[in-house]
Amino acid sequence: MRIPFHTQLVLCIILFVLVQLIDLPYFIYSAFSWLPCFYVGIIIGKNINILNSYVVFAVSLIITVLGLAVRIYLGGMWFRNNDMLLNTAIFKIGSIFLMFFLFYHFRNNKFFNYFEKYGKYSIIIYLVHLPFSSFFKIVLLRIGISNYFLFLFLLIFLSCSASIFICYLSGKMNVVNFFFHPDKYLKISE
């Protein structure tokens, strides 16, 4: 049975809202709270021409800037970036559209070639970025970094650098590479 895409999208939004309102085990919360981000990727993949729309660019830029401003000026737990919350969802989804737009239109320069180079390591980066970002978040808060932009910049820089270092180790050390690609080392009969 195939569920129509629009129905899936509505279910995704409902599940996202439900996990915000109901206290569930963290693995269920995480799966359904980040689901909208994956659906943004699907939407862009199905409608790649959306990245040619300067309206999409303008709206996503405004949403991203306003989202950052809201995070800074509302106070509270501004450093809580690991979770997809109701008050951060629009900002994060807007920033995804913004980044896709920028990569799509400015893909032939050194800055974006750098990110394209590490695209082949995306599974490793995906798996290790959260522990590193959690660790660096604690360190930055303990040393007293309270400016949101500085905090966010340092957190992204340190987490990306550590993740890329693990990618480097994966290429140099079989033990590390085995952790991420056991299929290259184990003979599994079908």
Secondary structure as UniProt FT lines:
FT   HELIX           5..21
FT   HELIX           26..33
FT   HELIX           35..46
FT   HELIX           48..52
FT   HELIX           54..73
FT   TURN            78..79
FT   HELIX           86..105
FT   HELIX           110..117
FT   HELIX           118..121
FT   HELIX           122..142
FT   TURN            143..144
FT   HELIX           148..172
FT   HELIX           174..180
FT   HELIX           182..184
//
